[in-house]
Amino acid sequence: MSADDRAPLNLPRAPALRQVDPHIGGTNKLAVASFIFAIMGGALVAIIVGHVALVQIRRYGQDGAGLAVTGLVIGYLGLAFWLVMIVLIRNTPG
């Protein structure tokens, strides 16, 4: 084998991966959705979306923690209200 046979192949290079900034700015859209669902009476949706929003806010450094917490508080209060209503209706003499 000659030196030319051992030369590396000139293959095309893969394109470089784009660097992604982990900080996604602005207000978290799920926090806004949690707040809106809580006001509209969708307690379960507000609770689920609010918890997901808080995780995203911590992970990506976004704004909107107040909206997410407000959605959670209103959502939990709404859920508690409906649970109390169900208990009272079921225990009402007939």
Buried (B, 14 or more C-beta within 10 A) or exposed (E): EEEEEEEEEEEEEEEEEEEEEEEEEEBBEBBBBBBBBBBEEBBEBBBBBBBBBBEBBEEBEBEBBEBBBBBBBBBBEBBEEEEEEEEEEEEEEE
